[in-house]
C-alpha cells in the first residue's frame, strides 16, 4: 500500500473529498495530470462493449455454475489493469466513477436484466486497510447509472487466501462457505434476480461461491458483471 493509500484509509469521507480537491489526479493509464482516467485512455474500458453477450470465457464450462450470465468490460491488461490496481491498492477512489460507468454500459448493452445489484464483499481486514470496499463503490456507481437498486446482501464469513496464489481446484476449496447472505432493512433478495458486481473475474470461483449463497437465501437467479476478466 502506498503512503497516499495509507493516508486515505485513515481519513473519513469528508477529509478524503478535501484531499481529492487538494491533490490533482493523474491518469491511471498514462500518468498525465488532470483526471483519474483521461479521455484518451478511457476507451480501453469499453473494448468489449459491442461484444456478443454470453461469449465463452475460457472455463471448462461456458459459465461457472450456478451463474446464468457473466459479462465483463475489458481484459485485465494495460490501462484497465492499472486503473483497477490504483483503485484497490493506491487509494485512488476517483477511479470508481469511470470504472462503474463502464460496468453500467456493458450491462446495459449485454445484460438480460436484473432486479438488484449486489457487490462481492471484500474481507473486513482489506476494507479496514483501504478505507472502502472497491466492489461496493463500483456497484453504487453502476446502479446509479442503470437505475437499479444496490444492496449489500452478502458478507464474508471467514478470511480466505488470496486467489491469485492458488490453482483452479484450490480456489474453489478456498471459497467454500466463505460467503453468506445477510438480511438488512430493505435488503430482501428472495425471489429476485441478483446481478453480482466485482472488479475482476478469473476462474469465476468467487462469483460462483457468492451465487450459491444468494440462491440458498432464496434469490431467483444470479448473474454477474465485472470490470475485467483475467485469462
C-alpha positions, 0 to 999 in steps of 0.5 A: 500500500502506498503512503497516499493509500495509507493516508486515505484509509485513515481519513473519513469521507469528508477529509478524503473529498478535501484531499481529492480537491487538494491533490490533482489526479493523474491518469491511471493509464498514462500518468498525465495530470488532470483526471483519474482516467483521461479521455484518451485512455478511457476507451480501453474500458469499453473494448468489449462493449459491442461484444456478443453477450454470453461469449465463452470465457475460457472455463471448462464450462461456458459459465461457472455454475450456478451463474446464468450470465457473466459479462465483463468490460475489458481484459485485465491488461494495460490501462484497465489493469492499472486503473483497477490496481490504483483503485484497490491498492493506491487509494485512488477512489476517483477511479470508481466513477469511470470504472462503474460507468463502464460496468453500467454500459456493458450491462446495459448493452449485454445484460438480460436484466436484473432486479438488484445489484449486489457487490462481492464483499471484500474481507473486513481486514482489506476494507479496514486497510483501504478505507472502502470496499472497491466492489461496493463503490463500483456497484453504487456507481453502476446502479446509479447509472442503470437505475437499479437498486444496490444492496449489500446482501452478502458478507464474508464469513471467514478470511480466505487466501488470496486467489491469485496464489492458488490453482483452479481446484484450490480456489474453489476449496478456498471459497467454500462457505466463505460467503453468506447472505445477510438480511438488512432493512430493505435488503430482501433478495428472495425471489429476485434476480441478483446481478453480482458486481466485482472488479475482476473475474478469473476462474469465476470461483468467487462469483460462483461461491457468492451465487450459491449463497444468494440462491440458498437465501432464496434469490431467483437467479444470479448473474454477474458483471465485472470490470475485467476478466483475467485469462 
